[in-house]
C-alpha cells in the first residue's frame, strides 16, 4: 500500500502555483506550522528563494521566543548574500527577545561582509543595548551612527537617548537632546521619560513645560511620564492641570493614562480624586485595580484595600505581583497579621506568583510592626533566597519601634555582613541605644561611621506652593536660629504647640552631652517642621498642607504635626518613604500604628 500523501495542516494549494509557500505563510499561526511550510518549500525547490526566507524570518520575529529566534537565525545563515533589510528584521526580533545582545554579534557579522547599516538598523540595536544595560556596546553604536551621519536621524536619535537613560547616564542623553535644533515629540518623550525613570522629576516637568511653550502636542507617552513626575514630587496642582488637559484632549480613553492619574492622585495625597478617576474608568485592567489597592494601602485604609481585592476577583480580573504587594502592605500597616499570611500563601499557591524581595519585606514588616520580632528574624533566616540588607533593615526599624536593643544589635551585625555603607542603619541603632541610655554604644557607632567614611542621609522635606517646589533639610535652621521669617515663625509655633500639650521627645536626639534646650532646638528644625511652617506662612487659611519627606517621619514630628492640625484648623498630609499620614483635628489616619 502506498504511503498517504503528506498534508500541511488545514492548508490547501494549487500545485502549479510557484508562489504557494508565500501564500501559506500568510495563513500560518505557529512555529510548528511554519516548519511544515518550510518542508513543502524544500519539496518544491523554494528553500533558497530570498522572498520566501524573508517571509519565514519575518514571521519568527513578530513574537520572538528563544525557539523562533534560533529558527530565524538558522534561516538567515542560509541566505548567501543577505541584505540590510533582512538583517534589520533579525535585529528587531532579537531586541524584543530574551537574548537581545545576539543582535550585536550578528551585526558584526554583516559589517564584515561589507553590508552598510541604514536608519532602521540602529534603533533595534540601541534598543537591544538598552534592555541589556550594555553601555559600551551602545557607545560604539553611537560612534558608528555618527560616522554614517545618522546620530540625529528622527528614528535613531530617540533610541540613542533611551539607551543612555536606561544605562543610567541621563547626562549623556541630555547632551544629545540639547544638540537637536528642532526636536519632535518623539525626542521629547525619550528624554522626559528618561528623567522620570531616573527619579529626576523636576527636569522632566521642565521639559514638559518647554514642549508646551513650543506648541508641540504631547502624546499619551508624554503624559504618563509627566504624571509619574508629579507623583514623585507630590505636585498635586500640576497633576490636576494635566488631568484637565487629559480630559480636554481625549486622552482619558487610554487605560494607562487613567491608571497613571490614579497613581498620581494617590501619591500626591488626594485619595478621593484617585477613587473618582477609578470609578469613571470604562475599562479597568489589572494595573488599574492594583493602583487603587496600593493607594488605599499607603493611605492606611487596609480594610478598603482588601474589599477592593475581593471586588477585583468578582470582576474576574487576574491579580499580579503588584496587587499582592498592595494587599500585604495594607495588612502590615493595619496589624492584620493572619490576613497577611493568608494572602501571601494565596499568592504563591493559588496564583503561582513567585514572591519578590518586596513581598518578603512586607511579611517581615507585618511581623515586626506587631511586635513579633523573633518570628520576623526566623522568617528572614529561613527564606528560600539570600536575604538582602533591605530585609534586615526592615527588622532593625521594628526593633527601634519596640525598643529591643539586643535584637537590634544582632540584626545590625547581619546588615554589616552585607553592606556597611548605609548611614541610616547606624543612625537607627544609635537612636535605639540612646533611648536605652547606652551611650557607650552610641559613641562606638559614631566612631564606626567616621572610620568607615559613612555619611548620614540628611532628612529632606518638600512642599509645592504656587507650582514651585520648596525643599528643606533638617538642621537648616541651626545656622540662622534668630533670623528669617520662617525660623521666627517656627519658634513661635513651637511655643504655641507646648501650650496645647505638645512635649518635645528629646530622647530622639542621640547626644548625651547636649542640654535638653539644645535638643529641643535640634528637633524644632527637622525638615518636616520647616516645610509645614512654610506652608502655614504661604498658603491661604484652611488650605491643606501637603509635605513629602525622603525618609521615615520621626516620632517627634509626627506628634508635632497632630498638634499643628489641632491649633491651626488645617489638614496636613505628610508622605514619607513608607506611607501617608493624614493629620486632622489632632489625630492621624495611621492611628499611631506606623
C-alpha positions as semicolon CSV with decimal commas, in nm:
position;residue;x (nm);y (nm);z (nm)
1;X;0,000;0,000;0,000
2;X;0,132;0,342;-0,093
3;X;0,212;0,587;0,184
4;X;-0,054;0,854;0,235
5;X;0,015;1,199;0,097
6;X;0,167;1,448;0,345
7;X;-0,086;1,710;0,450
8;X;0,014;2,062;0,560
9;X;-0,234;2,119;0,846
10;X;-0,550;2,272;0,704
11;X;-0,369;2,441;0,416
12;X;-0,453;2,370;0,051
13;X;-0,266;2,497;-0,252
14;X;-0,264;2,467;-0,630
15;X;0,042;2,262;-0,730
16;X;0,105;2,474;-1,034
17;X;0,140;2,799;-0,835
18;X;0,515;2,876;-0,780
19;X;0,435;3,124;-0,500
20;X;0,245;2,874;-0,288
21;X;0,487;2,887;0,013
22;X;0,430;3,262;0,035
23;X;0,053;3,223;0,034
24;X;0,078;2,956;0,304
25;X;0,289;3,179;0,534
26;X;0,012;3,437;0,541
27;X;-0,216;3,169;0,694
28;X;0,045;3,036;0,938
29;X;-0,027;3,059;1,312
30;X;0,259;2,874;1,485
31;X;0,624;2,781;1,455
32;X;0,528;2,416;1,407
33;X;0,315;2,507;1,104
34;X;0,598;2,725;0,970
35;X;0,833;2,426;0,979
36;X;0,576;2,226;0,780
37;X;0,566;2,503;0,522
38;X;0,947;2,501;0,507
39;X;0,933;2,129;0,435
40;X;0,695;2,199;0,149
41;X;0,923;2,482;0,026
42;X;1,214;2,236;0,013
43;X;0,998;1,984;-0,173
44;X;0,900;2,248;-0,430
45;X;1,259;2,387;-0,453
46;X;1,183;2,724;-0,293
47;X;1,409;2,680;0,011
48;X;1,664;2,934;-0,122
49;X;1,408;3,181;-0,253
50;X;1,503;3,508;-0,081
51;X;1,140;3,627;-0,068
52;X;1,032;3,301;0,100
53;X;1,317;3,305;0,352
54;X;1,249;3,670;0,431
55;X;0,884;3,592;0,499
56;X;0,985;3,299;0,721
57;X;1,222;3,522;0,921
58;X;0,965;3,798;0,950
59;X;0,710;3,555;1,093
60;X;0,961;3,430;1,353
61;X;1,044;3,781;1,472
62;X;0,687;3,910;1,514
63;X;0,650;3,743;1,856
64;X;1,005;3,633;1,927
65;X;1,081;3,339;2,155
66;X;1,406;3,151;2,206
67;X;1,290;2,878;1,966
68;X;1,161;3,113;1,697
69;X;1,478;3,330;1,703
70;X;1,703;3,023;1,681
71;X;1,498;2,908;1,383
72;X;1,513;3,253;1,223
73;X;1,891;3,267;1,275
74;X;1,932;2,932;1,100
75;X;1,725;3,058;0,807
76;X;1,927;3,380;0,797
77;X;2,251;3,181;0,772
78;X;2,110;3,004;0,464
79;X;2,089;3,330;0,268
80;X;2,404;3,356;0,051
81;X;2,404;3,737;0,037
82;X;2,164;3,881;0,297
83;X;2,080;4,248;0,258
84;X;2,036;4,509;0,530
85;X;1,656;4,475;0,521
86;X;1,671;4,109;0,629
87;X;1,925;4,193;0,898
88;X;1,703;4,473;1,031
89;X;1,424;4,220;1,070
90;X;1,655;3,991;1,268
91;X;1,778;4,278;1,484
92;X;1,423;4,387;1,560
93;X;1,337;4,033;1,669
94;X;1,641;3,998;1,893
95;X;1,583;4,339;2,050
96;X;1,242;4,218;2,170
97;X;1,364;3,874;2,280
98;X;1,529;3,739;2,596
99;X;1,869;3,742;2,424
100;X;1,886;4,094;2,276
101;X;2,266;4,118;2,254
102;X;2,278;3,838;1,995
103;X;2,181;4,114;1,754
104;X;2,519;4,280;1,816
105;X;2,710;3,966;1,723
106;X;2,506;3,928;1,406
107;X;2,567;4,296;1,327
108;X;2,944;4,245;1,344
109;X;2,898;3,956;1,101
110;X;2,718;4,165;0,838
111;X;2,961;4,456;0,878
112;X;3,250;4,222;0,798
113;X;3,058;4,122;0,485
114;X;3,058;4,486;0,373
115;X;2,684;4,549;0,428
116;X;2,617;4,910;0,533
117;X;2,366;4,993;0,808
118;X;2,076;5,230;0,748
119;X;1,844;5,439;0,967
120;X;1,635;5,132;1,052
121;X;1,938;4,936;1,175
122;X;2,043;5,145;1,474
123;X;1,706;5,176;1,655
124;X;1,679;4,798;1,706
125;X;2,046;4,761;1,803
126;X;2,026;5,050;2,050
127;X;1,707;4,905;2,196
128;X;1,894;4,576;2,246
129;X;2,171;4,761;2,431
130;X;1,917;4,949;2,642
131;X;1,736;4,635;2,757
132;X;2,072;4,471;2,841
133;X;2,222;4,782;3,004
134;X;2,511;4,739;2,759
135;X;2,659;5,088;2,776
136;X;2,990;5,013;2,600
137;X;2,823;4,848;2,302
138;X;2,576;5,137;2,292
139;X;2,859;5,391;2,281
140;X;3,022;5,205;1,993
141;X;2,694;5,210;1,804
142;X;2,663;5,583;1,878
143;X;3,007;5,642;1,722
144;X;2,915;5,432;1,418
145;X;2,585;5,621;1,377
146;X;2,779;5,948;1,383
147;X;3,020;5,811;1,122
148;X;2,726;5,735;0,893
149;X;2,561;6,071;0,962
150;X;2,261;5,913;1,137
151;X;2,302;6,014;1,503
152;X;2,040;6,289;1,472
153;X;1,808;6,089;1,249
154;X;1,444;6,102;1,359
155;X;1,445;5,724;1,421
156;X;1,795;5,689;1,564
157;X;1,810;5,989;1,799
158;X;1,524;5,888;2,035
159;X;1,667;5,538;2,073
160;X;2,010;5,685;2,148
161;X;1,858;5,898;2,424
162;X;1,668;5,597;2,557
163;X;1,980;5,380;2,552
164;X;2,175;5,626;2,766
165;X;1,895;5,679;3,016
166;X;1,836;5,303;3,051
167;X;2,209;5,269;3,120
168;X;2,180;5,533;3,396
169;X;2,360;5,806;3,201
170;X;2,089;6,067;3,166
171;X;2,358;6,338;3,140
172;X;2,479;6,200;2,803
173;X;2,118;6,164;2,690
174;X;2,059;6,532;2,767
175;X;2,373;6,635;2,577
176;X;2,234;6,462;2,268
177;X;1,891;6,620;2,312
178;X;2,033;6,970;2,355
179;X;2,214;6,945;2,020
180;X;1,887;6,888;1,832
181;X;1,773;7,211;1,667
182;X;1,406;7,124;1,633
183;X;1,324;6,824;1,850
184;X;0,999;6,645;1,771
185;X;0,760;6,494;2,025
186;X;0,927;6,151;1,997
187;X;1,259;6,303;2,105
188;X;1,091;6,496;2,386
189;X;0,923;6,177;2,500
190;X;1,255;5,994;2,511
191;X;1,430;6,250;2,733
192;X;1,127;6,323;2,955
193;X;1,074;5,950;3,011
194;X;1,444;5,915;3,086
195;X;1,432;6,184;3,352
196;X;1,116;6,040;3,507
197;X;1,265;5,690;3,527
198;X;1,587;5,833;3,671
199;X;1,389;5,996;3,955
200;X;1,460;6,347;3,831
201;X;1,103;6,478;3,816
202;X;1,189;6,849;3,816
203;X;1,388;6,814;3,494
204;X;1,112;6,603;3,336
205;X;0,844;6,861;3,416
206;X;1,064;7,150;3,299
207;X;1,088;6,981;2,958
208;X;0,714;6,912;2,964
209;X;0,652;7,286;3,006
210;X;0,908;7,360;2,733
211;X;0,736;7,147;2,471
212;X;0,408;7,317;2,555
213;X;0,571;7,658;2,507
214;X;0,683;7,537;2,164
215;X;0,325;7,433;2,083
216;X;0,426;7,069;2,045
217;X;0,130;6,848;2,125
218;X;0,201;6,585;2,393
219;X;0,117;6,220;2,338
220;X;-0,004;5,962;2,588
221;X;0,362;5,868;2,647
222;X;0,442;6,229;2,743
223;X;0,152;6,242;2,983
224;X;0,247;5,914;3,151
225;X;0,595;6,050;3,230
226;X;0,462;6,390;3,337
227;X;0,210;6,230;3,574
228;X;0,479;5,999;3,710
229;X;0,694;6,305;3,782
230;X;0,406;6,481;3,957
231;X;0,362;6,169;4,170
232;X;0,730;6,169;4,267
233;X;0,719;6,537;4,367
234;X;0,375;6,536;4,521
235;X;0,287;6,819;4,280
236;X;-0,091;6,793;4,311
237;X;-0,185;7,124;4,145
238;X;0,019;7,048;3,833
239;X;-0,120;6,695;3,831
240;X;-0,473;6,836;3,836
241;X;-0,388;7,068;3,547
242;X;-0,259;6,768;3,348
243;X;-0,581;6,584;3,433
244;X;-0,783;6,868;3,280
245;X;-0,560;6,854;2,971
246;X;-0,619;6,478;2,953
247;X;-0,997;6,521;2,958
248;X;-0,995;6,814;2,715
249;X;-0,783;6,632;2,456
250;X;-0,943;6,288;2,476
251;X;-0,657;6,107;2,648
252;X;-0,895;5,979;2,915
253;X;-0,984;5,692;2,680
254;X;-0,641;5,540;2,746
255;X;-0,642;5,290;3,033
256;X;-0,274;5,355;3,109
257;X;-0,327;5,731;3,135
258;X;-0,620;5,683;3,371
259;X;-0,413;5,440;3,577
260;X;-0,132;5,697;3,592
261;X;-0,387;5,952;3,716
262;X;-0,500;5,714;3,991
263;X;-0,136;5,662;4,089
264;X;-0,058;6,034;4,077
265;X;-0,354;6,136;4,293
266;X;-0,276;5,860;4,543
267;X;0,089;5,959;4,572
268;X;0,001;6,328;4,594
269;X;-0,223;6,257;4,892
270;X;-0,562;6,307;4,728
271;X;-0,720;5,965;4,762
272;X;-1,070;6,096;4,686
273;X;-0,956;6,215;4,343
274;X;-0,791;5,877;4,278
275;X;-1,117;5,698;4,362
276;X;-1,311;5,935;4,137
277;X;-1,085;5,863;3,837
278;X;-1,103;5,489;3,900
279;X;-1,483;5,487;3,927
280;X;-1,515;5,678;3,597
281;X;-1,295;5,436;3,404
282;X;-1,491;5,242;3,143
283;X;-1,219;4,974;3,126
284;X;-1,017;4,862;3,429
285;X;-0,728;4,624;3,384
286;X;-0,502;4,458;3,641
287;X;-0,276;4,764;3,666
288;X;-0,571;4,996;3,733
289;X;-0,709;4,776;4,011
290;X;-0,361;4,733;4,158
291;X;-0,300;5,109;4,159
292;X;-0,620;5,163;4,357
293;X;-0,541;4,884;4,603
294;X;-0,189;5,019;4,660
295;X;-0,339;5,368;4,701
296;X;-0,575;5,254;4,974
297;X;-0,292;5,063;5,143
298;X;-0,045;5,354;5,153
299;X;-0,315;5,583;5,293
300;X;-0,383;5,345;5,579
301;X;-0,717;5,206;5,457
302;X;-0,629;4,838;5,490
303;X;-0,985;4,706;5,504
304;X;-1,080;4,906;5,195
305;X;-0,780;4,769;5,005
306;X;-0,890;4,415;5,095
307;X;-1,252;4,476;4,994
308;X;-1,131;4,617;4,661
309;X;-0,933;4,300;4,602
310;X;-1,247;4,092;4,659
311;X;-1,432;4,318;4,414
312;X;-1,147;4,274;4,166
313;X;-1,188;3,896;4,184
314;X;-1,563;3,928;4,128
315;X;-1,486;4,136;3,818
316;X;-1,274;3,839;3,701
317;X;-0,959;4,049;3,670
318;X;-0,642;3,848;3,733
319;X;-0,421;3,990;4,011
320;X;-0,046;4,023;3,969
321;X;0,252;4,071;4,197
322;X;0,177;4,443;4,242
323;X;-0,179;4,362;4,351
324;X;-0,049;4,135;4,625
325;X;0,219;4,381;4,721
326;X;-0,059;4,631;4,791
327;X;-0,254;4,374;4,990
328;X;0,044;4,273;5,202
329;X;0,131;4,638;5,257
330;X;-0,226;4,707;5,369
331;X;-0,212;4,420;5,617
332;X;0,127;4,524;5,759
333;X;0,018;4,884;5,817
334;X;-0,306;4,791;5,989
335;X;-0,183;4,500;6,202
336;X;-0,371;4,229;6,010
337;X;-0,112;3,955;6,064
338;X;-0,322;3,646;5,995
339;X;-0,484;3,804;5,689
340;X;-0,140;3,898;5,559
341;X;-0,014;3,541;5,579
342;X;-0,333;3,414;5,417
343;X;-0,286;3,647;5,117
344;X;0,084;3,561;5,095
345;X;0,009;3,188;5,064
346;X;-0,282;3,258;4,826
347;X;-0,043;3,448;4,601
348;X;0,204;3,159;4,597
349;X;-0,025;2,856;4,594
350;X;-0,331;2,971;4,400
351;X;-0,191;3,228;4,160
352;X;0,158;3,076;4,124
353;X;0,324;3,415;4,170
354;X;0,686;3,387;4,285
355;X;0,741;3,627;4,577
356;X;0,990;3,908;4,521
357;X;1,207;4,078;4,778
358;X;0,935;4,341;4,836
359;X;0,679;4,072;4,919
360;X;0,916;3,919;5,171
361;X;0,984;4,268;5,306
362;X;0,612;4,319;5,367
363;X;0,597;3,994;5,564
364;X;0,893;4,097;5,780
365;X;0,729;4,436;5,831
366;X;0,398;4,268;5,914
367;X;0,559;4,063;6,192
368;X;0,787;4,343;6,308
369;X;0,517;4,608;6,347
370;X;0,304;4,369;6,552
371;X;0,595;4,309;6,790
372;X;0,668;3,952;6,675
373;X;1,036;4,035;6,630
374;X;1,183;3,690;6,689
375;X;0,940;3,540;6,437
376;X;1,047;3,803;6,187
377;X;1,413;3,717;6,246
378;X;1,340;3,347;6,192
379;X;1,135;3,428;5,880
380;X;1,432;3,606;5,721
381;X;1,675;3,333;5,823
382;X;1,463;3,062;5,661
383;X;1,391;3,236;5,330
384;X;1,446;3,031;5,012
385;X;1,653;3,319;4,873
386;X;1,952;3,506;5,011
387;X;1,836;3,783;5,243
388;X;1,918;4,137;5,134
389;X;2,016;4,430;5,357
390;X;1,669;4,578;5,295
391;X;1,501;4,287;5,476
392;X;1,727;4,320;5,777
393;X;1,680;4,698;5,778
394;X;1,305;4,646;5,795
395;X;1,354;4,436;6,107
396;X;1,602;4,687;6,253
397;X;1,338;4,957;6,217
398;X;1,090;4,735;6,401
399;X;1,343;4,673;6,679
400;X;1,377;5,051;6,709
401;X;0,999;5,098;6,728
402;X;0,968;4,834;7,003
403;X;1,284;4,932;7,190
404;X;1,453;4,592;7,155
405;X;1,822;4,686;7,181
406;X;1,974;4,338;7,198
407;X;1,794;4,203;6,892
408;X;1,868;4,532;6,717
409;X;2,239;4,471;6,768
410;X;2,211;4,119;6,627
411;X;2,024;4,248;6,323
412;X;2,284;4,521;6,274
413;X;2,556;4,254;6,263
414;X;2,367;4,076;5,984
415;X;2,332;4,404;5,793
416;X;2,702;4,489;5,822
417;X;2,793;4,146;5,682
418;X;2,615;4,251;5,362
419;X;2,654;4,630;5,347
420;X;2,829;4,868;5,586
421;X;2,789;5,184;5,376
422;X;2,430;5,282;5,458
423;X;2,430;5,564;5,712
424;X;2,067;5,513;5,810
425;X;2,145;5,177;5,973
426;X;2,393;5,332;6,217
427;X;2,153;5,616;6,293
428;X;1,861;5,385;6,373
429;X;2,067;5,168;6,608
430;X;2,230;5,475;6,760
431;X;1,888;5,626;6,836
432;X;1,772;5,294;6,981
433;X;2,077;5,275;7,209
434;X;2,044;5,643;7,307
435;X;1,686;5,596;7,425
436;X;1,804;5,300;7,633
437;X;2,082;5,513;7,782
438;X;2,358;5,301;7,628
439;X;2,585;5,594;7,544
440;X;2,898;5,381;7,502
441;X;2,725;5,202;7,214
442;X;2,621;5,539;7,069
443;X;2,981;5,664;7,078
444;X;3,105;5,338;6,925
445;X;2,858;5,363;6,636
446;X;2,956;5,726;6,570
447;X;3,324;5,631;6,562
448;X;3,246;5,337;6,333
449;X;3,068;5,568;6,091
450;X;3,360;5,809;6,092
451;X;3,623;5,538;6,044
452;X;3,431;5,387;5,752
453;X;3,351;5,721;5,593
454;X;2,978;5,659;5,620
455;X;2,760;5,971;5,599
456;X;2,414;6,016;5,742
457;X;2,147;6,077;5,478
458;X;2,005;6,422;5,557
459;X;1,632;6,444;5,610
460;X;1,470;6,643;5,330
461;X;1,108;6,755;5,304
462;X;0,943;6,936;5,016
463;X;0,625;7,134;4,970
464;X;0,476;7,271;4,648
465;X;0,344;7,629;4,670
466;X;0,225;7,811;4,354
467;X;0,366;7,529;4,139
468;X;0,716;7,580;4,283
469;X;0,884;7,302;4,481
470;X;1,047;7,423;4,804
471;X;1,291;7,188;4,976
472;X;1,402;7,196;5,338
473;X;1,680;6,996;5,503
474;X;1,694;6,901;5,869
475;X;1,917;7,142;6,057
476;X;1,870;7,430;5,811
477;X;1,751;7,644;6,099
478;X;2,056;7,578;6,316
479;X;2,264;7,817;6,112
480;X;2,022;8,110;6,150
481;X;1,810;8,048;6,457
482;X;1,746;8,413;6,527
483;X;1,695;8,536;6,171
484;X;1,444;8,483;5,896
485;X;1,070;8,498;5,892
486;X;1,037;8,121;5,861
487;X;1,255;8,048;6,161
488;X;1,088;8,311;6,379
489;X;0,751;8,168;6,278
490;X;0,865;7,817;6,368
491;X;0,994;7,937;6,704
492;X;0,658;8,096;6,778
493;X;0,473;7,786;6,659
494;X;0,681;7,568;6,894
495;X;0,566;7,772;7,192
496;X;0,201;7,751;7,083
497;X;0,231;7,375;7,047
498;X;0,365;7,344;7,400
499;X;0,070;7,541;7,534
500;X;-0,161;7,293;7,355
501;X;0,012;7,000;7,528
502;X;0,294;6,907;7,290
503;X;0,608;6,780;7,466
504;X;0,926;6,752;7,251
505;X;1,066;6,398;7,258
506;X;1,431;6,484;7,328
507;X;1,515;6,114;7,366
508;X;1,528;6,104;6,984
509;X;1,840;6,327;6,989
510;X;2,133;6,093;7,049
511;X;2,377;6,334;7,216
512;X;2,442;6,261;7,584
513;X;2,637;6,583;7,641
514;X;2,370;6,810;7,489
515;X;2,138;7,015;7,708
516;X;1,764;6,949;7,674
517;X;1,712;7,304;7,545
518;X;1,961;7,243;7,264
519;X;1,798;6,907;7,190
520;X;1,463;7,086;7,153
521;X;1,616;7,328;6,902
522;X;1,759;7,035;6,704
523;X;1,415;6,873;6,693
524;X;1,249;7,204;6,605
525;X;1,441;7,236;6,281
526;X;1,364;6,894;6,139
527;X;1,276;6,918;5,773
528;X;0,910;6,820;5,823
529;X;0,851;7,105;6,067
530;X;1,026;7,357;5,840
531;X;0,811;7,252;5,544
532;X;0,489;7,262;5,749
533;X;0,578;7,608;5,887
534;X;0,645;7,730;5,533
535;X;0,306;7,600;5,426
536;X;0,132;7,778;5,714
537;X;0,301;8,105;5,614
538;X;0,249;8,087;5,239
539;X;-0,090;7,924;5,177
540;X;-0,440;8,058;5,249
541;X;-0,612;7,969;5,575
542;X;-0,796;7,639;5,554
543;X;-0,576;7,506;5,272
544;X;-0,446;7,152;5,311
545;X;-0,070;7,142;5,362
546;X;0,100;6,863;5,167
547;X;0,456;6,764;5,252
548;X;0,680;6,491;5,108
549;X;0,976;6,352;5,305
550;X;1,265;6,139;5,176
551;X;1,291;5,935;5,498
552;X;1,052;5,796;5,754
553;X;0,882;6,068;5,959
554;X;1,028;6,084;6,309
555;X;0,815;6,032;6,620
556;X;0,852;6,389;6,740
557;X;0,750;6,540;6,405
558;X;0,453;6,301;6,394
559;X;0,343;6,422;6,736
560;X;0,401;6,788;6,647
561;X;0,202;6,757;6,323
562;X;-0,100;6,631;6,517
563;X;-0,089;6,938;6,739
564;X;-0,037;7,172;6,441
565;X;-0,352;7,032;6,277
566;X;-0,537;7,091;6,604
567;X;-0,439;7,453;6,672
568;X;-0,434;7,572;6,309
569;X;-0,752;7,404;6,187
570;X;-0,551;7,280;5,889
571;X;-0,534;6,933;5,745
572;X;-0,177;6,816;5,694
573;X;-0,091;6,535;5,453
574;X;0,260;6,405;5,510
575;X;0,403;6,144;5,276
576;X;0,718;5,974;5,396
577;X;0,918;5,692;5,243
578;X;0,669;5,432;5,366
579;X;0,316;5,573;5,372
580;X;0,080;5,870;5,406
581;X;-0,016;6,037;5,731
582;X;-0,331;6,248;5,725
583;X;-0,337;6,481;6,026
584;X;-0,669;6,638;6,113
585;X;-0,804;6,787;6,437
586;X;-0,517;6,648;6,640
587;X;-0,537;6,292;6,508
588;X;-0,353;6,093;6,241
589;X;-0,505;5,847;5,996
590;X;-0,243;5,587;6,092
591;X;-0,387;5,565;6,443
592;X;-0,026;5,587;6,566
593;X;0,039;5,239;6,421
594;X;0,329;5,320;6,192
